Amino acid sequence: MEEHKSKAVKKSFSARYNVDKLVYLEEYSTRIEALERERQLKAGPRWRKEKLINQNNPNWKDWSDDF
């Protein structure tokens, strides 16, 4: 998160699009499970992602401060 917030890599996605908040998080026991879930989320429409965030974090609080 520190690299995202400081925009350490100037041409990175997070620096170009000012992505520096953690508003949604899922934990998995293996990297494979996490990658499969990431593919599922990326393939879905934006409204479905926003619905997940709103269900778990309705105020869109930045959770990165908690880590």
C-alpha positions as CSV (number, residue, x, y, z in Angstrom):
1,M,0.0,0.0,0.0
2,E,2.9,2.3,0.7
3,E,4.1,2.1,-2.9
4,H,0.5,2.8,-4.2
5,K,0.1,5.8,-2.0
6,S,3.5,7.3,-2.7
7,K,3.2,6.4,-6.4
8,A,6.7,5.0,-6.3
9,V,6.5,3.6,-9.9
10,K,5.4,6.6,-11.9
11,K,4.0,4.7,-14.9
12,S,2.2,2.1,-12.8
13,F,-1.6,1.6,-13.1
14,S,-2.1,2.9,-9.6
15,A,0.0,6.1,-10.3
16,R,-1.7,6.8,-13.6
17,Y,-5.3,6.3,-12.3
18,N,-4.7,7.5,-8.7
19,V,-5.7,4.2,-7.2
20,D,-4.5,4.4,-3.6
21,K,-7.4,3.2,-1.4
22,L,-8.2,-0.2,-0.2
23,V,-12.0,-0.4,0.0
24,Y,-12.6,-4.2,-0.5
25,L,-10.6,-7.2,0.6
26,E,-11.0,-11.0,0.4
27,E,-8.5,-13.4,2.0
28,Y,-7.6,-16.9,0.6
29,S,-5.4,-19.6,1.8
30,T,-3.7,-20.1,-1.5
31,R,-2.4,-17.9,-4.3
32,I,-4.3,-20.0,-6.8
33,E,-7.6,-19.4,-5.1
34,A,-6.9,-15.7,-5.0
35,L,-6.0,-15.5,-8.7
36,E,-9.2,-17.5,-9.7
37,R,-11.3,-15.1,-7.6
38,E,-9.6,-12.1,-9.1
39,R,-10.3,-13.4,-12.6
40,Q,-14.0,-13.8,-11.6
41,L,-14.2,-10.2,-10.3
42,K,-12.4,-8.7,-13.3
43,A,-14.7,-10.5,-15.7
44,G,-17.9,-9.1,-14.1
45,P,-19.5,-5.7,-14.6
46,R,-18.6,-2.7,-12.5
47,W,-22.0,-2.6,-10.8
48,R,-21.4,-6.0,-9.3
49,K,-18.0,-4.9,-7.9
50,E,-19.6,-1.8,-6.4
51,K,-22.4,-4.0,-4.9
52,L,-19.7,-6.1,-3.1
53,I,-18.0,-3.0,-1.8
54,N,-21.3,-1.5,-0.6
55,Q,-22.3,-4.7,1.2
56,N,-19.0,-4.9,3.1
57,N,-17.9,-1.3,3.4
58,P,-20.9,1.0,2.7
59,N,-18.9,4.2,3.6
60,W,-16.0,3.2,1.3
61,K,-13.6,3.6,4.2
62,D,-9.9,3.3,3.3
63,W,-8.9,0.1,5.1
64,S,-5.2,0.5,4.2
65,D,-4.8,2.6,7.3
66,D,-5.6,-0.5,9.4
67,F,-2.6,-2.5,8.0
